[in-house]
Amino acid sequence: MSGTVLDGRRISQEIQQELRPRIEALRAKSRTPTLAVVLVGDNPASQIYVRNKIKTCQELGIRSLSATPPGSIASEELLDIIRNFNSDPEVDGILVQAPLPKQVDAEAAVLAVDPSKDADGFHPCNVGNLVANRLGPRPCTPAGIIEMLKRYAIRLAGKRAVVVGRSDIVGKPMALMLMHENATVTICHSRTENLAEECRRADLLVVAMGKPALITSNYIKPGAVVVDVGMNRITDESEARRLFSHDASRLAAFAKNGSTLVGDVEPFAMEELASAYTPVPGGVGPLTIAMLMANTVKLAEQHLCPGC
């Protein structure tokens, strides 16, 4: 069996195309949606993520502002940067790129963002809105997953969903959003006993643990939908050969680059057992940026017309 590939790139482009007329309508009313990005230090992965976000803003006509303080910044200095963006009436969304340096109070940084400018949907006020299923910005990755599943007409109501991972960024909000879609949800994590048994019950398996190829064929019920949120870079040739022995193009890319990306699910097992699955890369990743843009546009609309 070979399942349907859930093409995150295509869905991301659809979402962005749908945003364009809304952005033009805002610009016509002298309200160009504006996203402020705070990138602390010189983490290479964070720099790539931020560069892609700013590039997408430019392509869509969303204005972007950026602050790039050094990695040695003190917490209070970072909070001042966030407060300045809070007080700028032209800023619609604020994003503080994680991870932050160890000396910075990450919780204080999240709390400092004005909830009405919280493009990531991480502020406790917006987490409360999510719990209560009230309007508000939603965390981008799980919101993108829900959008993708709906656009592929994958039914969630009444289905058994298992979420592996309990992070504030993906696992917890993913579980809440699936409950709001009337799925029956189980959350698993590093302390879950008989993890494989729990996962095999899932009609929909969402994996966000940050551990390469953790989920093998023993964890997947044949015919399940598998969403792999993981993005792990591997550099060991023997590991690459083990995971991609069925995929000559991936092995060739590894030989050329000395590394390749793998998710949290063993690729061959996912491709063979799942009725539908997200590839890595090209699955969940593109959706995160698309939903960040969607959050920014929605916040701009609310700032233009409060209460609308």
Contacts in CASP RR format, 6 or more apart in sequence:
PFRMAT RR
TARGET T0000
AUTHOR 0000-0000-0000
METHOD contacts of the structure
MODEL  1
MSGTVLDGRRISQEIQQELRPRIEALRAKSRTPTLAVVLVGDNPASQIYV
RNKIKTCQELGIRSLSATPPGSIASEELLDIIRNFNSDPEVDGILVQAPL
PKQVDAEAAVLAVDPSKDADGFHPCNVGNLVANRLGPRPCTPAGIIEMLK
RYAIRLAGKRAVVVGRSDIVGKPMALMLMHENATVTICHSRTENLAEECR
RADLLVVAMGKPALITSNYIKPGAVVVDVGMNRITDESEARRLFSHDASR
LAAFAKNGSTLVGDVEPFAMEELASAYTPVPGGVGPLTIAMLMANTVKLA
EQHLCPGC
1 222 0 8 1.000
1 223 0 8 1.000
1 272 0 8 1.000
1 273 0 8 1.000
1 275 0 8 1.000
2 271 0 8 1.000
2 272 0 8 1.000
3 271 0 8 1.000
3 274 0 8 1.000
3 275 0 8 1.000
3 276 0 8 1.000
3 277 0 8 1.000
4 152 0 8 1.000
4 275 0 8 1.000
4 276 0 8 1.000
4 277 0 8 1.000
5 276 0 8 1.000
5 277 0 8 1.000
5 278 0 8 1.000
5 279 0 8 1.000
6 148 0 8 1.000
6 149 0 8 1.000
6 152 0 8 1.000
6 227 0 8 1.000
6 276 0 8 1.000
6 277 0 8 1.000
6 278 0 8 1.000
6 279 0 8 1.000
6 283 0 8 1.000
7 279 0 8 1.000
7 282 0 8 1.000
7 283 0 8 1.000
8 148 0 8 1.000
8 278 0 8 1.000
8 282 0 8 1.000
8 283 0 8 1.000
8 284 0 8 1.000
8 285 0 8 1.000
8 286 0 8 1.000
8 287 0 8 1.000
9 282 0 8 1.000
9 283 0 8 1.000
9 286 0 8 1.000
11 144 0 8 1.000
11 147 0 8 1.000
11 148 0 8 1.000
11 151 0 8 1.000
11 286 0 8 1.000
11 287 0 8 1.000
11 290 0 8 1.000
12 286 0 8 1.000
12 287 0 8 1.000
12 289 0 8 1.000
12 290 0 8 1.000
14 151 0 8 1.000
15 147 0 8 1.000
15 287 0 8 1.000
15 290 0 8 1.000
15 291 0 8 1.000
15 293 0 8 1.000
15 294 0 8 1.000
16 56 0 8 1.000
16 59 0 8 1.000
16 60 0 8 1.000
16 290 0 8 1.000
16 293 0 8 1.000
19 60 0 8 1.000
19 293 0 8 1.000
19 294 0 8 1.000
19 297 0 8 1.000
20 60 0 8 1.000
22 297 0 8 1.000
22 301 0 8 1.000
23 32 0 8 1.000
23 33 0 8 1.000
23 60 0 8 1.000
23 61 0 8 1.000
23 62 0 8 1.000
23 297 0 8 1.000
26 32 0 8 1.000
26 33 0 8 1.000
26 297 0 8 1.000
26 300 0 8 1.000
26 301 0 8 1.000
26 304 0 8 1.000
27 61 0 8 1.000
29 304 0 8 1.000
31 300 0 8 1.000
31 303 0 8 1.000
31 304 0 8 1.000
32 61 0 8 1.000
32 62 0 8 1.000
32 63 0 8 1.000
32 90 0 8 1.000
32 300 0 8 1.000
33 61 0 8 1.000
33 62 0 8 1.000
33 63 0 8 1.000
33 92 0 8 1.000
33 296 0 8 1.000
33 297 0 8 1.000
33 299 0 8 1.000
33 300 0 8 1.000
34 62 0 8 1.000
34 63 0 8 1.000
34 64 0 8 1.000
34 65 0 8 1.000
34 90 0 8 1.000
34 91 0 8 1.000
34 92 0 8 1.000
34 93 0 8 1.000
34 296 0 8 1.000
34 300 0 8 1.000
35 53 0 8 1.000
35 57 0 8 1.000
35 62 0 8 1.000
35 63 0 8 1.000
35 64 0 8 1.000
35 65 0 8 1.000
35 91 0 8 1.000
35 92 0 8 1.000
35 93 0 8 1.000
35 94 0 8 1.000
35 95 0 8 1.000
35 119 0 8 1.000
35 292 0 8 1.000
35 296 0 8 1.000
36 64 0 8 1.000
36 65 0 8 1.000
36 66 0 8 1.000
36 67 0 8 1.000
36 85 0 8 1.000
36 88 0 8 1.000
36 91 0 8 1.000
36 93 0 8 1.000
36 94 0 8 1.000
36 95 0 8 1.000
37 50 0 8 1.000
37 53 0 8 1.000
37 54 0 8 1.000
37 64 0 8 1.000
37 65 0 8 1.000
37 66 0 8 1.000
37 67 0 8 1.000
37 95 0 8 1.000
37 97 0 8 1.000
38 66 0 8 1.000
38 67 0 8 1.000
38 69 0 8 1.000
38 78 0 8 1.000
38 81 0 8 1.000
38 82 0 8 1.000
38 85 0 8 1.000
38 94 0 8 1.000
38 95 0 8 1.000
38 96 0 8 1.000
38 97 0 8 1.000
39 46 0 8 1.000
39 47 0 8 1.000
39 50 0 8 1.000
39 66 0 8 1.000
39 67 0 8 1.000
39 68 0 8 1.000
39 97 0 8 1.000
40 68 0 8 1.000
40 69 0 8 1.000
40 70 0 8 1.000
40 71 0 8 1.000
40 73 0 8 1.000
40 78 0 8 1.000
40 96 0 8 1.000
40 97 0 8 1.000
40 100 0 8 1.000
40 101 0 8 1.000
40 104 0 8 1.000
41 68 0 8 1.000
41 69 0 8 1.000
41 70 0 8 1.000
41 71 0 8 1.000
41 73 0 8 1.000
41 101 0 8 1.000
42 71 0 8 1.000
43 99 0 8 1.000
46 97 0 8 1.000
46 98 0 8 1.000
46 99 0 8 1.000
49 97 0 8 1.000
50 66 0 8 1.000
50 97 0 8 1.000
52 289 0 8 1.000
53 64 0 8 1.000
53 95 0 8 1.000
53 289 0 8 1.000
53 292 0 8 1.000
54 64 0 8 1.000
54 66 0 8 1.000
56 62 0 8 1.000
56 289 0 8 1.000
56 290 0 8 1.000
56 293 0 8 1.000
57 63 0 8 1.000
57 64 0 8 1.000
57 293 0 8 1.000
57 296 0 8 1.000
58 64 0 8 1.000
60 293 0 8 1.000
62 293 0 8 1.000
62 296 0 8 1.000
62 297 0 8 1.000
63 90 0 8 1.000
65 85 0 8 1.000
65 91 0 8 1.000
67 81 0 8 1.000
67 85 0 8 1.000
69 77 0 8 1.000
69 78 0 8 1.000
69 81 0 8 1.000
71 101 0 8 1.000
72 101 0 8 1.000
72 103 0 8 1.000
73 101 0 8 1.000
73 104 0 8 1.000
74 103 0 8 1.000
74 104 0 8 1.000
75 103 0 8 1.000
75 104 0 8 1.000
75 105 0 8 1.000
75 108 0 8 1.000
75 109 0 8 1.000
78 96 0 8 1.000
78 100 0 8 1.000
78 104 0 8 1.000
78 109 0 8 1.000
79 108 0 8 1.000
79 109 0 8 1.000
79 112 0 8 1.000
82 94 0 8 1.000
82 96 0 8 1.000
82 109 0 8 1.000
82 112 0 8 1.000
82 113 0 8 1.000
83 112 0 8 1.000
85 91 0 8 1.000
85 93 0 8 1.000
85 94 0 8 1.000
85 117 0 8 1.000
86 94 0 8 1.000
86 112 0 8 1.000
86 113 0 8 1.000
86 114 0 8 1.000
86 117 0 8 1.000
91 117 0 8 1.000
92 117 0 8 1.000
92 119 0 8 1.000
92 296 0 8 1.000
92 299 0 8 1.000
92 300 0 8 1.000
92 303 0 8 1.000
93 117 0 8 1.000
93 118 0 8 1.000
93 119 0 8 1.000
93 295 0 8 1.000
93 296 0 8 1.000
93 299 0 8 1.000
94 113 0 8 1.000
94 114 0 8 1.000
94 117 0 8 1.000
94 118 0 8 1.000
94 119 0 8 1.000
95 119 0 8 1.000
95 120 0 8 1.000
95 292 0 8 1.000
96 109 0 8 1.000
96 110 0 8 1.000
96 113 0 8 1.000
96 120 0 8 1.000
98 106 0 8 1.000
98 169 0 8 1.000
99 106 0 8 1.000
100 106 0 8 1.000
100 109 0 8 1.000
110 122 0 8 1.000
110 123 0 8 1.000
110 124 0 8 1.000
111 123 0 8 1.000
111 124 0 8 1.000
113 120 0 8 1.000
113 122 0 8 1.000
113 123 0 8 1.000
115 123 0 8 1.000
115 125 0 8 1.000
115 126 0 8 1.000
116 299 0 8 1.000
116 302 0 8 1.000
116 303 0 8 1.000
117 299 0 8 1.000
118 125 0 8 1.000
118 126 0 8 1.000
118 137 0 8 1.000
119 137 0 8 1.000
119 292 0 8 1.000
119 295 0 8 1.000
119 296 0 8 1.000
119 299 0 8 1.000
120 137 0 8 1.000
120 139 0 8 1.000
120 140 0 8 1.000
120 292 0 8 1.000
120 295 0 8 1.000
121 127 0 8 1.000
121 130 0 8 1.000
121 136 0 8 1.000
121 137 0 8 1.000
121 138 0 8 1.000
121 139 0 8 1.000
121 140 0 8 1.000
121 295 0 8 1.000
122 139 0 8 1.000
122 168 0 8 1.000
122 169 0 8 1.000
126 136 0 8 1.000
126 137 0 8 1.000
126 138 0 8 1.000
127 168 0 8 1.000
127 173 0 8 1.000
128 134 0 8 1.000
129 135 0 8 1.000
129 136 0 8 1.000
130 136 0 8 1.000
130 138 0 8 1.000
130 139 0 8 1.000
130 173 0 8 1.000
130 176 0 8 1.000
130 177 0 8 1.000
131 176 0 8 1.000
133 180 0 8 1.000
136 298 0 8 1.000
137 295 0 8 1.000
137 298 0 8 1.000
137 299 0 8 1.000
138 173 0 8 1.000
138 177 0 8 1.000
138 291 0 8 1.000
138 295 0 8 1.000
139 169 0 8 1.000
139 170 0 8 1.000
139 173 0 8 1.000
140 287 0 8 1.000
140 288 0 8 1.000
140 289 0 8 1.000
140 291 0 8 1.000
140 292 0 8 1.000
140 295 0 8 1.000
141 169 0 8 1.000
141 170 0 8 1.000
141 174 0 8 1.000
141 208 0 8 1.000
141 229 0 8 1.000
141 284 0 8 1.000
141 285 0 8 1.000
141 287 0 8 1.000
141 288 0 8 1.000
141 291 0 8 1.000
142 170 0 8 1.000
142 171 0 8 1.000
142 173 0 8 1.000
142 174 0 8 1.000
142 177 0 8 1.000
143 173 0 8 1.000
143 177 0 8 1.000
143 291 0 8 1.000
143 294 0 8 1.000
143 295 0 8 1.000
144 284 0 8 1.000
144 287 0 8 1.000
144 288 0 8 1.000
144 290 0 8 1.000
144 291 0 8 1.000
145 174 0 8 1.000
145 177 0 8 1.000
145 206 0 8 1.000
145 227 0 8 1.000
145 229 0 8 1.000
145 284 0 8 1.000
145 287 0 8 1.000
146 177 0 8 1.000
146 178 0 8 1.000
146 181 0 8 1.000
147 287 0 8 1.000
147 290 0 8 1.000
147 291 0 8 1.000
148 278 0 8 1.000
148 284 0 8 1.000
148 287 0 8 1.000
149 156 0 8 1.000
149 204 0 8 1.000
149 225 0 8 1.000
149 227 0 8 1.000
152 276 0 8 1.000
154 204 0 8 1.000
154 225 0 8 1.000
154 276 0 8 1.000
156 178 0 8 1.000
156 181 0 8 1.000
156 182 0 8 1.000
156 183 0 8 1.000
156 204 0 8 1.000
157 181 0 8 1.000
157 182 0 8 1.000
157 183 0 8 1.000
158 182 0 8 1.000
158 183 0 8 1.000
158 184 0 8 1.000
159 183 0 8 1.000
159 184 0 8 1.000
159 203 0 8 1.000
159 204 0 8 1.000
160 183 0 8 1.000
160 184 0 8 1.000
160 186 0 8 1.000
160 201 0 8 1.000
160 202 0 8 1.000
160 203 0 8 1.000
160 204 0 8 1.000
161 175 0 8 1.000
161 178 0 8 1.000
161 183 0 8 1.000
161 184 0 8 1.000
161 185 0 8 1.000
161 186 0 8 1.000
161 202 0 8 1.000
161 203 0 8 1.000
161 204 0 8 1.000
161 205 0 8 1.000
161 206 0 8 1.000
162 185 0 8 1.000
162 186 0 8 1.000
162 187 0 8 1.000
162 188 0 8 1.000
162 198 0 8 1.000
162 199 0 8 1.000
162 201 0 8 1.000
162 202 0 8 1.000
162 204 0 8 1.000
162 205 0 8 1.000
162 206 0 8 1.000
163 171 0 8 1.000
163 174 0 8 1.000
163 175 0 8 1.000
163 178 0 8 1.000
163 185 0 8 1.000
163 186 0 8 1.000
163 187 0 8 1.000
163 188 0 8 1.000
163 206 0 8 1.000
163 208 0 8 1.000
164 188 0 8 1.000
164 189 0 8 1.000
164 195 0 8 1.000
164 199 0 8 1.000
164 205 0 8 1.000
164 206 0 8 1.000
164 207 0 8 1.000
164 208 0 8 1.000
164 209 0 8 1.000
164 214 0 8 1.000
164 215 0 8 1.000
164 264 0 8 1.000
165 171 0 8 1.000
165 187 0 8 1.000
165 188 0 8 1.000
165 189 0 8 1.000
165 207 0 8 1.000
165 208 0 8 1.000
165 209 0 8 1.000
166 172 0 8 1.000
166 187 0 8 1.000
166 189 0 8 1.000
167 208 0 8 1.000
170 208 0 8 1.000
170 229 0 8 1.000
171 187 0 8 1.000
171 206 0 8 1.000
171 208 0 8 1.000
172 187 0 8 1.000
174 206 0 8 1.000
174 208 0 8 1.000
175 185 0 8 1.000
175 187 0 8 1.000
178 185 0 8 1.000
178 204 0 8 1.000
178 206 0 8 1.000
179 185 0 8 1.000
183 204 0 8 1.000
186 198 0 8 1.000
186 201 0 8 1.000
186 202 0 8 1.000
188 195 0 8 1.000
188 198 0 8 1.000
188 199 0 8 1.000
190 209 0 8 1.000
192 198 0 8 1.000
195 219 0 8 1.000
196 218 0 8 1.000
196 219 0 8 1.000
199 205 0 8 1.000
199 215 0 8 1.000
199 219 0 8 1.000
199 220 0 8 1.000
199 221 0 8 1.000
200 218 0 8 1.000
200 219 0 8 1.000
200 220 0 8 1.000
200 221 0 8 1.000
201 221 0 8 1.000
202 221 0 8 1.000
202 224 0 8 1.000
203 221 0 8 1.000
203 224 0 8 1.000
203 225 0 8 1.000
204 224 0 8 1.000
204 225 0 8 1.000
204 227 0 8 1.000
205 215 0 8 1.000
205 219 0 8 1.000
205 220 0 8 1.000
205 221 0 8 1.000
205 224 0 8 1.000
205 225 0 8 1.000
205 226 0 8 1.000
205 227 0 8 1.000
206 227 0 8 1.000
206 229 0 8 1.000
207 214 0 8 1.000
207 215 0 8 1.000
207 226 0 8 1.000
207 227 0 8 1.000
207 228 0 8 1.000
207 229 0 8 1.000
207 230 0 8 1.000
207 263 0 8 1.000
207 264 0 8 1.000
207 265 0 8 1.000
208 229 0 8 1.000
208 230 0 8 1.000
208 264 0 8 1.000
209 230 0 8 1.000
209 264 0 8 1.000
210 230 0 8 1.000
210 231 0 8 1.000
210 232 0 8 1.000
210 263 0 8 1.000
210 264 0 8 1.000
211 232 0 8 1.000
211 264 0 8 1.000
212 232 0 8 1.000
212 234 0 8 1.000
212 239 0 8 1.000
212 262 0 8 1.000
212 263 0 8 1.000
212 264 0 8 1.000
213 243 0 8 1.000
213 262 0 8 1.000
213 263 0 8 1.000
213 264 0 8 1.000
213 265 0 8 1.000
213 266 0 8 1.000
213 267 0 8 1.000
214 264 0 8 1.000
214 265 0 8 1.000
215 226 0 8 1.000
215 228 0 8 1.000
215 264 0 8 1.000
215 265 0 8 1.000
215 266 0 8 1.000
215 269 0 8 1.000
215 270 0 8 1.000
216 266 0 8 1.000
216 269 0 8 1.000
217 266 0 8 1.000
217 269 0 8 1.000
217 272 0 8 1.000
217 273 0 8 1.000
219 269 0 8 1.000
220 226 0 8 1.000
220 265 0 8 1.000
220 269 0 8 1.000
220 270 0 8 1.000
220 273 0 8 1.000
220 274 0 8 1.000
221 273 0 8 1.000
222 273 0 8 1.000
223 273 0 8 1.000
223 274 0 8 1.000
223 275 0 8 1.000
224 273 0 8 1.000
224 274 0 8 1.000
224 275 0 8 1.000
225 274 0 8 1.000
225 275 0 8 1.000
225 276 0 8 1.000
225 277 0 8 1.000
226 265 0 8 1.000
226 270 0 8 1.000
226 273 0 8 1.000
226 274 0 8 1.000
226 276 0 8 1.000
226 277 0 8 1.000
226 278 0 8 1.000
227 277 0 8 1.000
227 278 0 8 1.000
227 284 0 8 1.000
228 263 0 8 1.000
228 264 0 8 1.000
228 265 0 8 1.000
228 270 0 8 1.000
228 277 0 8 1.000
228 278 0 8 1.000
228 279 0 8 1.000
228 280 0 8 1.000
228 283 0 8 1.000
228 284 0 8 1.000
229 264 0 8 1.000
229 284 0 8 1.000
230 263 0 8 1.000
230 264 0 8 1.000
230 280 0 8 1.000
230 284 0 8 1.000
231 261 0 8 1.000
231 263 0 8 1.000
231 280 0 8 1.000
231 281 0 8 1.000
231 285 0 8 1.000
232 261 0 8 1.000
232 262 0 8 1.000
232 263 0 8 1.000
232 264 0 8 1.000
233 259 0 8 1.000
233 260 0 8 1.000
233 261 0 8 1.000
234 240 0 8 1.000
234 243 0 8 1.000
234 259 0 8 1.000
234 260 0 8 1.000
234 261 0 8 1.000
234 262 0 8 1.000
235 258 0 8 1.000
235 259 0 8 1.000
237 254 0 8 1.000
237 258 0 8 1.000
240 250 0 8 1.000
240 251 0 8 1.000
240 254 0 8 1.000
240 260 0 8 1.000
241 251 0 8 1.000
243 262 0 8 1.000
243 266 0 8 1.000
243 267 0 8 1.000
243 268 0 8 1.000
244 250 0 8 1.000
244 251 0 8 1.000
244 254 0 8 1.000
244 260 0 8 1.000
244 267 0 8 1.000
245 251 0 8 1.000
245 268 0 8 1.000
246 267 0 8 1.000
246 268 0 8 1.000
246 271 0 8 1.000
247 267 0 8 1.000
250 260 0 8 1.000
253 260 0 8 1.000
254 260 0 8 1.000
261 280 0 8 1.000
261 281 0 8 1.000
262 280 0 8 1.000
263 280 0 8 1.000
265 277 0 8 1.000
267 280 0 8 1.000
270 277 0 8 1.000
271 277 0 8 1.000
278 284 0 8 1.000
301 308 0 8 1.000
302 308 0 8 1.000
END
